Each structure stands twice: as structure tokens, then as C-alpha cells.
Amino acid sequence: MTIDPAPDPSASPEAADSGNSPSAHLGWAIVVAALGFLPLGVIAIIQALRTTSALRAGDLVSARKRARSAKRWIIGTAVVAVLVDLAIVGSLLLLGAFAS
């Protein structure tokens, strides 16, 4: 029977605090919601706002987690927006909308 060693406190996310607060990415979330794909953009905005509220509460661990989530939603929204736009343009091409 082995006994697990005590966890190293310096390996915890709280100890890895370099003093820098994470960016909420709210501006990018609004841009992808307005110019990209609105349903996913709204989720990105909500995650960015939750990051801001966690920063105000002083919870850096939660703020970092939510900032990463907001960034993922922003990137996902941008990718989906490009794919939807390509599908629309492709459909219009097939229908002959750009034929002269």
C-alpha cells in the first residue's frame, strides 16, 4: 500500500498567479456576435460578462477559467460564422445568383 505524497501547494492554479488579471474579451465577443453568428456570440458575451464579474469579486481562478471559456466561444463563433457565410455564398453560386 502506497501513500500519496502531499500535494505541492506551488502547483495549484492559485499559486501560479503572476499578478496579471485575465482579459474578459468583451469587445471581441460583441464583434463576433454583431458581425458573425448571433446565437453563439450571445454565449460568448455572457461568458465575457461572467469573467468581468469574477474579476470584480476578486476570484482570479474563476475569472481565468471564464476568460478561457469566453475565448473559446469567440473562436468557435468566428469559425461557425465563416462556415455559414461560405454555405450561403455557395448556395447562391449554385442557384446562379451571380450569373450575368
C-alpha positions in Angstrom: 0.0 0.0 0.0 1.4 3.3 -1.1 0.6 6.7 0.4 0.3 9.6 -2.0 2.6 12.4 -1.2 1.0 15.7 0.0 0.1 17.9 -2.9 2.6 20.6 -3.7 0.9 24.0 -3.0 3.1 25.7 -5.6 1.5 23.5 -8.3 -2.0 24.8 -7.7 -3.6 27.4 -10.0 -3.8 29.9 -7.2 -0.1 29.8 -6.6 0.6 30.3 -10.3 -0.9 33.8 -10.0 1.5 36.1 -11.7 -0.5 39.2 -10.7 -1.9 39.7 -14.1 -5.7 39.6 -14.3 -7.2 37.9 -17.4 -8.8 39.8 -20.2 -12.6 39.5 -20.4 -12.5 39.6 -24.2 -15.9 41.5 -24.1 -15.0 43.6 -27.2 -14.3 40.6 -29.3 -17.4 38.9 -28.1 -19.6 41.8 -29.1 -17.9 42.0 -32.5 -18.4 38.3 -33.3 -22.0 38.5 -32.1 -22.7 41.5 -34.2 -20.8 40.6 -37.4 -20.7 36.8 -37.0 -23.2 34.3 -35.8 -25.5 35.9 -33.2 -26.7 32.8 -31.2 -23.1 31.7 -30.3 -22.0 35.3 -30.0 -24.5 35.8 -27.2 -23.0 32.9 -25.3 -19.5 34.5 -25.8 -20.8 37.8 -24.4 -22.3 36.1 -21.4 -19.0 34.3 -20.6 -17.1 37.6 -21.0 -19.5 39.3 -18.6 -19.1 36.5 -16.1 -15.3 37.0 -16.4 -15.8 40.7 -15.5 -18.0 39.9 -12.5 -15.5 37.3 -11.3 -12.7 39.9 -11.6 -14.8 42.4 -9.6 -15.3 39.7 -6.9 -11.6 39.1 -6.8 -11.9 35.5 -7.8 -8.9 35.2 -10.2 -9.1 31.4 -10.6 -12.7 31.6 -11.8 -12.0 34.7 -13.9 -9.2 32.9 -15.7 -11.4 29.8 -16.3 -14.3 32.0 -17.6 -11.9 34.1 -19.8 -10.6 30.9 -21.4 -14.2 29.8 -22.0 -15.1 33.2 -23.5 -12.1 33.0 -25.8 -13.2 29.5 -27.0 -16.7 30.7 -27.6 -15.4 33.7 -29.6 -13.2 31.5 -31.7 -16.0 29.0 -32.2 -18.4 31.7 -33.2 -16.0 33.1 -35.7 -15.4 29.7 -37.3 -19.2 29.0 -37.5 -19.8 32.4 -39.0 -17.3 31.8 -41.7 -18.7 28.4 -42.5 -22.3 29.7 -42.6 -21.2 32.6 -44.9 -19.4 30.1 -47.2 -22.5 27.9 -47.3 -24.7 30.9 -48.2 -22.3 32.1 -50.9 -22.0 28.5 -52.2 -25.8 28.1 -52.3 -26.2 31.4 -54.2 -23.5 30.3 -56.7 -25.3 27.0 -57.3 -28.6 28.8 -57.8 -27.0 31.1 -60.4 -27.5 34.3 -58.4 -24.1 35.7 -59.6 -24.5 34.7 -63.3 -24.6 37.6 -65.7 
